[in-house]
Amino acid sequence: MLDGWLDYHRYTLLTKCAGLTAEQLRQRATPPSSLSLLGIVRHMTDVERGWFRHRVAGEEHGYLYSSDADPDGEFDNVDAADPEQDLATYLGEIDLARQAAAGHGLDETFFHERRKTEMSVRWVYVHMIEEYARHNGHADLLRERIDGTVGM
């Protein structure tokens, strides 16, 4: 059931981006904010990767768009980004996240090294649904500002 809710929110983000040009996807909310639809897609790509592949499945890898040296890189570095490639990467990361979560029960736990605590797979799903809900609200406002489209 949590998987279905998460997929709903993933689909909502893609819907907010549908039919826009590369320039529109890169468009910032309002100065000095670096928030854009493409930045949200890139952020959620890293979030999917971090929670499901790194934390739940224990895979070792870095983030794609952000780093210790550039912690907001997913939002800040969209001006030269290729939205088509970034959307494909996002979809690929969703598939990899699903694979990483497969076979892990909701009550299974892992140790979060930075937070120094045990966390459950259930907590990850709930957190991801919250993360998408928050950013889909941002995406809704961004889309309305870009072309007046609301309620998709």
N, CA and C atoms as a LAMMPS dump frame, in Angstrom:
ITEM: TIMESTEP
0
ITEM: NUMBER OF ATOMS
456
ITEM: BOX BOUNDS ff ff ff
-5.0000000000000000e+02 5.0000000000000000e+02
-5.0000000000000000e+02 5.0000000000000000e+02
-5.0000000000000000e+02 5.0000000000000000e+02
ITEM: ATOMS id mol type element x y z
1 1 1 N 0.817 -1.198 0
2 1 2 C 0 0 0
3 1 3 C 0.862 1.264 0
4 2 1 N 1.907 1.294 0.822
5 2 2 C 2.785 2.467 0.832
6 2 3 C 3.456 2.649 -0.527
7 3 1 N 3.76 1.541 -1.194
8 3 2 C 4.35 1.608 -2.523
9 3 3 C 3.427 2.332 -3.505
10 4 1 N 2.128 2.063 -3.397
11 4 2 C 1.146 2.71 -4.268
12 4 3 C 1.074 4.211 -4.035
13 5 1 N 1.101 4.615 -2.77
14 5 2 C 1.086 6.043 -2.454
15 5 3 C 2.341 6.73 -2.964
16 6 1 N 3.454 6.056 -2.814
17 6 2 C 4.71 6.627 -3.296
18 6 3 C 4.673 6.771 -4.817
19 7 1 N 4.183 5.752 -5.52
20 7 2 C 4.079 5.836 -6.977
21 7 3 C 3.15 6.958 -7.416
22 8 1 N 2.067 7.169 -6.668
23 8 2 C 1.151 8.265 -6.967
24 8 3 C 1.898 9.607 -6.929
25 9 1 N 2.707 9.799 -5.907
26 9 2 C 3.445 11.061 -5.777
27 9 3 C 4.531 11.182 -6.845
28 10 1 N 5.173 10.08 -7.202
29 10 2 C 6.156 10.101 -8.29
30 10 3 C 5.483 10.528 -9.592
31 11 1 N 4.323 9.951 -9.868
32 11 2 C 3.567 10.28 -11.072
33 11 3 C 3.147 11.753 -11.073
34 12 1 N 2.734 12.248 -9.908
35 12 2 C 2.325 13.653 -9.808
36 12 3 C 3.464 14.584 -10.2
37 13 1 N 4.67 14.303 -9.732
38 13 2 C 5.809 15.148 -10.092
39 13 3 C 6.043 15.119 -11.596
40 14 1 N 5.966 13.953 -12.208
41 14 2 C 6.144 13.86 -13.654
42 14 3 C 5.048 14.619 -14.398
43 15 1 N 3.836 14.574 -13.889
44 15 2 C 2.72 15.291 -14.504
45 15 3 C 2.954 16.794 -14.466
46 16 1 N 3.503 17.287 -13.354
47 16 2 C 3.78 18.725 -13.233
48 16 3 C 4.829 19.182 -14.242
49 17 1 N 5.672 18.261 -14.689
50 17 2 C 6.741 18.593 -15.638
51 17 3 C 6.341 18.361 -17.09
52 18 1 N 5.243 17.663 -17.306
53 18 2 C 4.843 17.247 -18.653
54 18 3 C 4.519 18.436 -19.56
55 19 1 N 4.989 18.341 -20.791
56 19 2 C 4.648 19.328 -21.808
57 19 3 C 5.408 20.638 -21.751
58 20 1 N 6.385 20.744 -20.884
59 20 2 C 7.153 21.982 -20.765
60 20 3 C 8.458 21.885 -21.549
61 21 1 N 8.951 23.035 -21.961
62 21 2 C 10.236 23.094 -22.652
63 21 3 C 11.37 22.983 -21.638
64 22 1 N 12.56 22.752 -22.15
65 22 2 C 13.745 22.697 -21.287
66 22 3 C 13.889 24.004 -20.516
67 23 1 N 13.68 25.114 -21.201
68 23 2 C 13.796 26.427 -20.549
69 23 3 C 12.775 26.572 -19.423
70 24 1 N 11.543 26.131 -19.655
71 24 2 C 10.51 26.229 -18.622
72 24 3 C 10.837 25.34 -17.42
73 25 1 N 11.372 24.145 -17.669
74 25 2 C 11.735 23.253 -16.574
75 25 3 C 12.866 23.826 -15.725
76 26 1 N 13.724 24.633 -16.35
77 26 2 C 14.848 25.248 -15.625
78 26 3 C 14.459 26.549 -14.93
79 27 1 N 13.304 27.117 -15.263
80 27 2 C 12.883 28.43 -14.755
81 27 3 C 12.811 28.431 -13.238
82 28 1 N 13.429 29.458 -12.627
83 28 2 C 13.471 29.597 -11.166
84 28 3 C 12.171 30.206 -10.66
85 29 1 N 11.861 29.889 -9.404
86 29 2 C 10.63 30.392 -8.795
87 29 3 C 10.629 31.918 -8.773
88 30 1 N 11.587 32.481 -8.072
89 30 2 C 11.736 33.92 -7.961
90 30 3 C 13.068 34.189 -7.266
91 31 1 N 13.806 35.178 -7.711
92 31 2 C 15.103 35.438 -7.073
93 31 3 C 14.919 35.764 -5.593
94 32 1 N 15.785 35.34 -4.736
95 32 2 C 17.044 34.643 -4.974
96 32 3 C 16.919 33.123 -4.955
97 33 1 N 15.688 32.593 -4.94
98 33 2 C 15.487 31.152 -4.871
99 33 3 C 16.087 30.438 -6.084
100 34 1 N 16.645 29.263 -5.848
101 34 2 C 17.158 28.45 -6.95
102 34 3 C 16.169 27.329 -7.285
103 35 1 N 14.974 27.361 -6.717
104 35 2 C 13.971 26.319 -6.915
105 35 3 C 13.414 26.34 -8.335
106 36 1 N 13.416 25.172 -8.967
107 36 2 C 12.848 24.995 -10.303
108 36 3 C 12.265 23.59 -10.379
109 37 1 N 11.422 23.35 -11.373
110 37 2 C 10.893 22.005 -11.551
111 37 3 C 12.013 21.009 -11.81
112 38 1 N 12.967 21.393 -12.643
113 38 2 C 14.081 20.489 -12.925
114 38 3 C 14.907 20.239 -11.665
115 39 1 N 15.1 21.253 -10.86
116 39 2 C 15.816 21.08 -9.607
117 39 3 C 15.108 20.1 -8.689
118 40 1 N 13.78 20.163 -8.642
119 40 2 C 13.018 19.216 -7.822
120 40 3 C 13.199 17.798 -8.347
121 41 1 N 13.148 17.624 -9.659
122 41 2 C 13.355 16.292 -10.247
123 41 3 C 14.739 15.776 -9.879
124 42 1 N 15.741 16.612 -10.019
125 42 2 C 17.107 16.2 -9.697
126 42 3 C 17.249 15.891 -8.195
127 43 1 N 16.614 16.705 -7.359
128 43 2 C 16.648 16.468 -5.91
129 43 3 C 16.004 15.122 -5.579
130 44 1 N 14.83 14.851 -6.149
131 44 2 C 14.143 13.601 -5.844
132 44 3 C 14.901 12.396 -6.399
133 45 1 N 15.655 12.581 -7.451
134 45 2 C 16.515 11.511 -7.955
135 45 3 C 17.536 11.144 -6.884
136 46 1 N 18.186 12.147 -6.328
137 46 2 C 19.165 11.899 -5.264
138 46 3 C 18.509 11.339 -4.009
139 47 1 N 17.312 11.8 -3.692
140 47 2 C 16.605 11.324 -2.504
141 47 3 C 16.219 9.848 -2.666
142 48 1 N 15.679 9.479 -3.825
143 48 2 C 15.352 8.074 -4.099
144 48 3 C 16.607 7.216 -3.944
145 49 1 N 17.671 7.675 -4.551
146 49 2 C 18.951 6.952 -4.526
147 49 3 C 19.463 6.79 -3.097
148 50 1 N 19.42 7.87 -2.327
149 50 2 C 19.954 7.848 -0.976
150 50 3 C 19.172 6.964 -0.028
151 51 1 N 17.839 7.094 -0.029
152 51 2 C 17.056 6.339 0.944
153 51 3 C 16.914 4.866 0.571
154 52 1 N 16.588 4.588 -0.668
155 52 2 C 16.332 3.189 -1.015
156 52 3 C 17.601 2.407 -1.348
157 53 1 N 18.426 2.951 -2.206
158 53 2 C 19.599 2.186 -2.615
159 53 3 C 20.689 2.192 -1.558
160 54 1 N 20.964 3.371 -0.996
161 54 2 C 22.048 3.447 -0.007
162 54 3 C 21.596 2.936 1.353
163 55 1 N 20.513 3.506 1.869
164 55 2 C 20.112 3.169 3.231
165 55 3 C 19.459 1.786 3.324
166 56 1 N 18.403 1.548 2.568
167 56 2 C 17.661 0.287 2.681
168 56 3 C 18.479 -0.89 2.155
169 57 1 N 19.062 -0.747 0.952
170 57 2 C 19.77 -1.875 0.333
171 57 3 C 21.25 -1.924 0.694
172 58 1 N 21.781 -0.855 1.284
173 58 2 C 23.179 -0.853 1.706
174 58 3 C 24.179 -0.709 0.578
175 59 1 N 23.75 -0.192 -0.559
176 59 2 C 24.664 0.018 -1.68
177 59 3 C 25.545 1.238 -1.407
178 60 1 N 26.772 1.164 -1.822
179 60 2 C 27.712 2.279 -1.65
180 60 3 C 27.804 3.068 -2.956
181 61 1 N 27.45 4.318 -2.901
182 61 2 C 27.552 5.212 -4.053
183 61 3 C 27.348 6.637 -3.574
184 62 1 N 27.683 7.569 -4.427
185 62 2 C 27.463 8.976 -4.104
186 62 3 C 26.185 9.472 -4.741
187 63 1 N 25.885 10.711 -4.462
188 63 2 C 24.728 11.331 -5.101
189 63 3 C 25.102 11.758 -6.511
190 64 1 N 24.09 11.948 -7.343
191 64 2 C 24.326 12.319 -8.733
192 64 3 C 24.491 13.821 -8.919
193 65 1 N 23.776 14.609 -8.135
194 65 2 C 23.72 16.049 -8.386
195 65 3 C 24.262 16.913 -7.254
196 66 1 N 24.312 16.385 -6.068
197 66 2 C 24.813 17.163 -4.935
198 66 3 C 26.034 16.473 -4.348
199 67 1 N 26.775 17.219 -3.558
200 67 2 C 27.987 16.678 -2.935
201 67 3 C 28.276 17.48 -1.675
202 68 1 N 29.267 17.047 -0.921
203 68 2 C 29.67 17.818 0.255
204 68 3 C 30.134 19.214 -0.147
205 69 1 N 30.83 19.298 -1.279
206 69 2 C 31.331 20.584 -1.763
207 69 3 C 30.218 21.447 -2.364
208 70 1 N 29.155 20.81 -2.825
209 70 2 C 28.05 21.515 -3.484
210 70 3 C 26.728 20.903 -3.016
211 71 1 N 26.358 21.124 -1.745
212 71 2 C 25.204 20.436 -1.168
213 71 3 C 23.865 20.749 -1.837
214 72 1 N 23.755 21.876 -2.523
215 72 2 C 22.514 22.226 -3.221
216 72 3 C 22.681 22.155 -4.737
217 73 1 N 23.629 21.358 -5.186
218 73 2 C 23.926 21.239 -6.61
219 73 3 C 22.74 20.844 -7.468
220 74 1 N 21.853 20.023 -6.908
221 74 2 C 20.695 19.586 -7.684
222 74 3 C 19.788 20.764 -8.035
223 75 1 N 19.747 21.776 -7.2
224 75 2 C 18.945 22.969 -7.46
225 75 3 C 19.761 24.064 -8.15
226 76 1 N 21.002 24.234 -7.74
227 76 2 C 21.808 25.357 -8.208
228 76 3 C 22.333 25.192 -9.628
229 77 1 N 22.542 23.97 -10.073
230 77 2 C 23.243 23.731 -11.332
231 77 3 C 22.337 23.247 -12.459
232 78 1 N 21.194 23.899 -12.632
233 78 2 C 20.265 23.463 -13.676
234 78 3 C 20.393 24.262 -14.976
235 79 1 N 21.097 25.38 -14.949
236 79 2 C 21.139 26.244 -16.138
237 79 3 C 21.674 25.535 -17.379
238 80 1 N 22.66 24.682 -17.221
239 80 2 C 23.233 23.959 -18.361
240 80 3 C 22.787 22.496 -18.383
241 81 1 N 21.89 22.121 -17.49
242 81 2 C 21.449 20.728 -17.397
243 81 3 C 20.564 20.35 -18.58
244 82 1 N 20.548 19.07 -18.891
245 82 2 C 19.723 18.512 -19.958
246 82 3 C 18.47 17.894 -19.332
247 83 1 N 17.332 18.583 -19.386
248 83 2 C 16.128 18.071 -18.733
249 83 3 C 15.706 16.684 -19.219
250 84 1 N 15.853 16.421 -20.502
251 84 2 C 15.471 15.107 -21.022
252 84 3 C 16.315 14.007 -20.371
253 85 1 N 17.586 14.256 -20.286
254 85 2 C 18.494 13.29 -19.651
255 85 3 C 18.197 13.165 -18.153
256 86 1 N 17.958 14.296 -17.494
257 86 2 C 17.676 14.261 -16.054
258 86 3 C 16.358 13.544 -15.755
259 87 1 N 15.341 13.72 -16.601
260 87 2 C 14.077 13.001 -16.399
261 87 3 C 14.267 11.5 -16.62
262 88 1 N 15.076 11.128 -17.61
263 88 2 C 15.371 9.71 -17.833
264 88 3 C 16.142 9.128 -16.648
265 89 1 N 17.066 9.89 -16.113
266 89 2 C 17.824 9.447 -14.946
267 89 3 C 16.892 9.264 -13.752
268 90 1 N 15.958 10.189 -13.574
269 90 2 C 14.971 10.094 -12.5
270 90 3 C 14.153 8.806 -12.631
271 91 1 N 13.628 8.544 -13.818
272 91 2 C 12.842 7.325 -14.033
273 91 3 C 13.682 6.081 -13.785
274 92 1 N 14.936 6.106 -14.215
275 92 2 C 15.831 4.985 -13.965
276 92 3 C 16.085 4.786 -12.487
277 93 1 N 16.241 5.871 -11.762
278 93 2 C 16.494 5.774 -10.321
279 93 3 C 15.269 5.248 -9.586
280 94 1 N 14.076 5.581 -10.058
281 94 2 C 12.864 5.023 -9.462
282 94 3 C 12.86 3.503 -9.634
283 95 1 N 13.198 3.03 -10.826
284 95 2 C 13.263 1.582 -11.05
285 95 3 C 14.295 0.928 -10.142
286 96 1 N 15.45 1.558 -10.014
287 96 2 C 16.493 1.017 -9.145
288 96 3 C 16.066 1.059 -7.673
289 97 1 N 15.32 2.083 -7.285
290 97 2 C 14.821 2.173 -5.906
291 97 3 C 13.828 1.043 -5.638
292 98 1 N 12.954 0.78 -6.6
293 98 2 C 12 -0.328 -6.442
294 98 3 C 12.744 -1.649 -6.27
295 99 1 N 13.766 -1.862 -7.093
296 99 2 C 14.56 -3.09 -7
297 99 3 C 15.251 -3.173 -5.644
298 100 1 N 15.771 -2.048 -5.184
299 100 2 C 16.481 -2.019 -3.906
300 100 3 C 15.543 -2.336 -2.742
301 101 1 N 14.294 -1.9 -2.834
302 101 2 C 13.33 -2.112 -1.751
303 101 3 C 12.69 -3.502 -1.804
304 102 1 N 12.72 -4.132 -2.972
305 102 2 C 12.083 -5.444 -3.127
306 102 3 C 12.689 -6.441 -2.135
307 103 1 N 11.823 -7.168 -1.482
308 103 2 C 12.289 -8.179 -0.546
309 103 3 C 12.589 -7.659 0.848
310 104 1 N 12.489 -6.371 1.047
311 104 2 C 12.703 -5.791 2.379
312 104 3 C 11.336 -5.515 3.004
313 105 1 N 11.085 -6.116 4.144
314 105 2 C 9.827 -5.897 4.85
315 105 3 C 9.769 -4.524 5.489
316 106 1 N 8.561 -4.025 5.699
317 106 2 C 8.382 -2.689 6.271
318 106 3 C 8.953 -2.573 7.679
319 107 1 N 8.987 -3.667 8.406
320 107 2 C 9.501 -3.632 9.775
321 107 3 C 11.004 -3.881 9.851
322 108 1 N 11.611 -4.165 8.715
323 108 2 C 13.065 -4.355 8.687
324 108 3 C 13.741 -3.02 9.014
325 109 1 N 14.87 -3.095 9.706
326 109 2 C 15.564 -1.865 10.091
327 109 3 C 16.987 -1.842 9.541
328 110 1 N 17.535 -0.659 9.556
329 110 2 C 18.932 -0.428 9.175
330 110 3 C 19.461 0.672 10.079
331 111 1 N 20.749 0.753 10.194
332 111 2 C 21.361 1.788 11.022
333 111 3 C 21.719 2.977 10.139
334 112 1 N 21.214 4.141 10.514
335 112 2 C 21.525 5.379 9.794
336 112 3 C 22.764 5.975 10.445
337 113 1 N 23.874 5.914 9.731
338 113 2 C 25.152 6.309 10.335
339 113 3 C 25.233 7.784 10.7
340 114 1 N 24.652 8.653 9.908
341 114 2 C 24.737 10.081 10.225
342 114 3 C 23.823 10.453 11.397
343 115 1 N 22.64 9.871 11.454
344 115 2 C 21.702 10.156 12.541
345 115 3 C 21.942 9.283 13.775
346 116 1 N 22.797 8.286 13.621
347 116 2 C 23.157 7.395 14.731
348 116 3 C 21.937 6.721 15.357
349 117 1 N 21.079 6.152 14.51
350 117 2 C 19.875 5.495 15.006
351 117 3 C 19.414 4.406 14.045
352 118 1 N 18.645 3.471 14.577
353 118 2 C 17.989 2.454 13.759
354 118 3 C 16.741 3.075 13.132
355 119 1 N 16.499 2.743 11.874
356 119 2 C 15.318 3.236 11.166
357 119 3 C 14.681 2.071 10.433
358 120 1 N 13.38 2.132 10.253
359 120 2 C 12.672 1.057 9.56
360 120 3 C 12.423 1.422 8.099
361 121 1 N 12.22 0.386 7.309
362 121 2 C 11.845 0.584 5.906
363 121 3 C 10.506 1.307 5.844
364 122 1 N 9.618 1.024 6.766
365 122 2 C 8.329 1.734 6.825
366 122 3 C 8.556 3.236 6.982
367 123 1 N 9.491 3.62 7.877
368 123 2 C 9.788 5.035 8.079
369 123 3 C 10.26 5.659 6.766
370 124 1 N 11.067 4.936 6.002
371 124 2 C 11.566 5.459 4.724
372 124 3 C 10.406 5.736 3.778
373 125 1 N 9.486 4.798 3.663
374 125 2 C 8.329 5.02 2.784
375 125 3 C 7.518 6.232 3.225
376 126 1 N 7.233 6.329 4.51
377 126 2 C 6.454 7.469 5.012
378 126 3 C 7.211 8.765 4.76
379 127 1 N 8.509 8.765 5.028
380 127 2 C 9.323 9.957 4.781
381 127 3 C 9.298 10.332 3.302
382 128 1 N 9.417 9.355 2.422
383 128 2 C 9.408 9.638 0.98
384 128 3 C 8.065 10.216 0.545
385 129 1 N 6.982 9.695 1.083
386 129 2 C 5.656 10.246 0.749
387 129 3 C 5.568 11.693 1.221
388 130 1 N 6.068 11.978 2.417
389 130 2 C 6.095 13.36 2.924
390 130 3 C 6.973 14.247 2.038
391 131 1 N 8.124 13.736 1.655
392 131 2 C 9.062 14.508 0.823
393 131 3 C 8.422 14.855 -0.516
394 132 1 N 7.79 13.866 -1.138
395 132 2 C 7.109 14.133 -2.408
396 132 3 C 5.945 15.095 -2.226
397 133 1 N 5.156 14.923 -1.172
398 133 2 C 4.017 15.814 -0.952
399 133 3 C 4.486 17.261 -0.837
400 134 1 N 5.549 17.471 -0.101
401 134 2 C 6.093 18.826 0.078
402 134 3 C 6.555 19.39 -1.268
403 135 1 N 7.364 18.615 -1.972
404 135 2 C 7.919 19.123 -3.233
405 135 3 C 6.884 19.181 -4.354
406 136 1 N 5.878 18.314 -4.309
407 136 2 C 4.814 18.428 -5.305
408 136 3 C 3.998 19.692 -5.082
409 137 1 N 3.892 20.138 -3.836
410 137 2 C 3.269 21.439 -3.584
411 137 3 C 4.076 22.558 -4.208
412 138 1 N 5.4 22.484 -4.067
413 138 2 C 6.26 23.468 -4.727
414 138 3 C 6.083 23.377 -6.241
415 139 1 N 6.054 22.142 -6.76
416 139 2 C 5.932 21.937 -8.206
417 139 3 C 4.615 22.515 -8.729
418 140 1 N 3.555 22.383 -7.95
419 140 2 C 2.26 22.926 -8.352
420 140 3 C 2.334 24.44 -8.51
421 141 1 N 2.969 25.097 -7.538
422 141 2 C 3.109 26.559 -7.613
423 141 3 C 4.025 26.972 -8.758
424 142 1 N 5.113 26.227 -8.971
425 142 2 C 6.016 26.537 -10.076
426 142 3 C 5.306 26.396 -11.408
427 143 1 N 4.552 25.305 -11.575
428 143 2 C 3.851 25.091 -12.838
429 143 3 C 2.824 26.191 -13.078
430 144 1 N 2.105 26.582 -12.042
431 144 2 C 1.128 27.666 -12.196
432 144 3 C 1.823 28.956 -12.627
433 145 1 N 2.992 29.231 -12.062
434 145 2 C 3.728 30.439 -12.416
435 145 3 C 4.239 30.379 -13.862
436 146 1 N 4.611 29.191 -14.319
437 146 2 C 5.168 29.041 -15.664
438 146 3 C 4.102 29.24 -16.74
439 147 1 N 2.976 28.521 -16.615
440 147 2 C 1.994 28.593 -17.695
441 147 3 C 0.534 28.66 -17.24
442 148 1 N 0.323 28.882 -15.93
443 148 2 C -1.025 29.021 -15.409
444 148 3 C -1.748 27.709 -15.164
445 149 1 N -1.119 26.587 -15.436
446 149 2 C -1.751 25.29 -15.249
447 149 3 C -1.805 24.92 -13.773
448 150 1 N -3.016 24.541 -13.317
449 150 2 C -3.183 24.129 -11.926
450 150 3 C -4.004 22.836 -11.888
451 151 1 N -3.875 22.127 -10.767
452 151 2 C -4.732 20.985 -10.511
453 151 3 C -4.558 19.777 -11.41
454 152 1 N -3.368 19.598 -11.93
455 152 2 C -3.131 18.438 -12.802
456 152 3 C -3.04 17.177 -11.988
